[in-house]
Amino acid sequence: MKSEVVVVGGGVVGAAATYQLARLGANVTLVDAENEGHATAAGAGIISPGSSYRPPAPYYPLSYKSASYYPTLLGQLSEDGANECGYEVVGGLYVATTEEEASRLALIERLLQDRESAGVPNIGTISLIDREEAKQLFPAIGNIQAAIHISDSARLNGRLLRDSLKKAARTRGADIVTGTAKLVCESGYVKGVEVAGSVIAADVVVVAGGAWSNGFKEATGIEVPVKPQKGQILHLELTENTSKWPIILGFHSHYMLTFPDHRIVVGATREDDSGYDTRVTAAGIQELVGEALRVAPGLADASIVEVRVGLRPDTPDHLPILGPVPGIHGLYLATGHGANGLTAGAYSGIAVADQVLGKPTEVDLKPFSVTRFF
């Protein structure tokens, strides 16, 4: 069986790369091991990069471009009959729960205003509001000090986006194979991948395997510095319709957002050195329930629907790895997005697909080269 390009990994990054390659006329096969713990399947999908201040500097141009590209991508998917992604602008609340946090809101407000003026997407109107105004928007919220309302923060459903990308890729002629891929290289050249004893021949392989992207050292001699970081995410349900409630952000790594019609998502733990453990743990549930009720005590009567576990592909500098692998002709990487996979993952996959086909990218991918670790 012959393919010009093989993409390994069926999360949002690999699915987006496959779709872009198929759209542009490449003969492409996606190989997905369907491992338990896919970050895409567990992730919450907050598209609000302008409200972030923790990631390293190179993250921002990529994330801003990624967020601004979503309308284009969603339009393309709709044209191909795959328009279920759960993308919706619902706004966000950047919440201060203590006096100390409230004293820092003015700085966050200025940062947001500067970014909005510079054209950063998914910010919109910025308003400093009091607790009563916040409760009108998110009725379960507690006695916070104050909040900043960001009108254009958006959410999406990672599972729906992944499935729509795969559906559209098939419409464009891509093949999708389930199985574990073993990279085949000869004399520094990619020859394809082996799946269940059969070789899918290819001149180019894009490794977008998420937390499993580090499994090709035997074939390449190269250690890809990606390891899993476990995230547990709590899903609650209320009887009232929560689908228009804004995203809850703040001076911490936890968050809350809602999905139609009654779902509230609380995330997420960040468990380093977790290995490939996908168990739901008592400590994880305690952390998530405690954080949810600290900020929104009105959720006390919510039903616990499920806890999802995702293994984020983390790198030493918490930035993705994008682009060709020196010394292995035809091998590309699109992985390592950590907690930012649903913000930056789709565009990253598209950008690497463009690289494969010799097209210029609109974001400089040099800061994300794997060579920074050599």
Order of alpha helices (4+ residues) and beta strands (2+ residues): beta-alpha-beta-alpha-beta-alpha-beta-beta-alpha-alpha-beta-alpha-beta-beta-alpha-beta-beta-beta-beta-beta-alpha-beta-beta-beta-beta-alpha-beta-beta-beta-alpha
